Amino acid sequence: MKKVLAVLATLCAFTGLAQAQEKVQVLSTQELVNVCKFPSSPESRSFCIGYTTAIYDTYLATRHPQRAKPYICVKQPAPTRDEVISEFVKFSQANQQTLDKPAAGVFLGFMASRFPCARK
């Protein structure tokens, strides 16, 4: 029994090490733009809206208001999601140097430039 547990522990450690060394592919801005530009199906439209909404929701959930000043301030009434996504596609196409960058970071940069917070 001890040998079995030792083998299992070794396998778990090896598997964890292999997973830690595995490179995680992130969605590029170009890939997101391709999905969002011409949503050819309800699935691609849903992916585009879900992915961009998740990026913004993560920003909202992880920003601590007492330690990090907001840099994205969406005024109400807010534009529709489709309008924002269309503007993001145009922004990305106008900034070709961002197309190979991770989509999440570029989308947050776009949001910050599109919806800047008022300076105090």
C-alpha positions in Angstrom: 0.0 0.0 0.0 2.9 2.4 0.8 4.4 1.7 -2.6 1.1 2.5 -4.3 0.8 5.8 -2.4 4.4 6.7 -3.2 3.8 6.0 -6.9 0.6 8.0 -6.9 2.3 10.9 -5.1 5.2 10.8 -7.6 2.7 10.8 -10.5 0.8 13.7 -9.1 3.9 15.7 -8.6 5.1 14.9 -12.1 1.7 15.8 -13.6 1.6 19.1 -11.6 5.1 19.9 -12.9 4.2 19.1 -16.5 1.1 21.3 -16.2 3.1 24.1 -14.7 5.5 24.0 -17.6 2.7 23.9 -20.2 2.2 27.2 -22.0 -1.3 28.4 -21.7 -2.6 29.9 -24.9 -4.5 33.2 -24.5 -6.9 34.6 -27.0 -5.2 37.3 -29.2 -6.8 40.5 -30.1 -6.9 39.4 -33.7 -8.8 36.2 -32.8 -11.3 38.2 -30.7 -11.8 40.7 -33.5 -12.3 37.9 -36.0 -15.1 36.5 -33.9 -16.7 39.8 -33.1 -16.4 41.5 -36.5 -18.8 39.4 -38.4 -20.6 37.1 -36.0 -21.6 34.4 -38.4 -23.7 32.5 -35.9 -25.5 32.9 -32.6 -22.6 31.0 -31.0 -19.9 33.4 -32.2 -22.0 36.4 -31.2 -22.5 34.8 -27.8 -18.8 34.1 -27.4 -17.9 37.7 -28.3 -20.4 39.2 -25.9 -19.6 36.7 -23.2 -15.8 37.2 -23.5 -15.9 41.0 -23.5 -18.4 41.1 -20.7 -16.3 38.7 -18.6 -13.2 41.0 -19.1 -15.2 44.0 -17.9 -16.8 42.1 -15.0 -13.4 40.8 -13.9 -12.1 44.4 -13.9 -15.1 45.5 -11.7 -14.7 42.5 -9.3 -11.0 42.7 -8.8 -10.5 46.5 -8.5 -10.4 47.5 -4.8 -11.9 51.1 -4.7 -9.8 52.1 -1.7 -6.5 50.8 -3.1 -6.9 51.3 -6.9 -8.6 54.3 -8.5 -11.0 53.3 -11.3 -9.8 53.9 -14.8 -12.9 52.8 -16.6 -16.1 54.8 -15.8 -19.1 54.0 -18.0 -21.6 56.8 -17.8 -25.3 56.0 -17.9 -27.2 55.5 -20.0 -24.5 53.2 -21.4 -24.2 52.3 -25.1 -25.4 48.9 -26.1 -23.0 46.0 -26.0 -23.1 45.7 -29.8 -22.1 49.4 -30.1 -19.1 48.9 -27.7 -18.0 45.8 -29.5 -18.2 47.5 -32.9 -16.1 50.4 -31.6 -13.6 47.9 -30.2 -13.3 46.2 -33.6 -12.6 49.6 -35.2 -10.2 50.5 -32.4 -8.3 47.3 -33.0 -8.1 47.6 -36.7 -6.8 51.2 -36.3 -4.2 50.0 -33.9 -2.7 47.1 -35.8 0.2 46.8 -33.4 -2.2 45.4 -30.8 -3.5 42.5 -32.9 -1.0 40.0 -31.6 -1.4 41.1 -28.0 -3.7 39.3 -25.5 -7.3 40.3 -26.1 -8.2 41.0 -22.5 -5.5 43.6 -22.0 -6.2 45.4 -25.3 -10.0 45.4 -24.5 -9.3 46.9 -21.1 -7.1 49.6 -22.8 -9.9 50.3 -25.3 -12.4 50.6 -22.5 -10.2 53.0 -20.6 -9.8 55.2 -23.6 -13.5 55.0 -24.6 -14.8 55.5 -21.0 -12.2 57.4 -19.1 -12.9 58.5 -15.5 -13.1 62.2 -14.8 -9.9 63.7 -13.4 -10.2 65.1 -9.9 
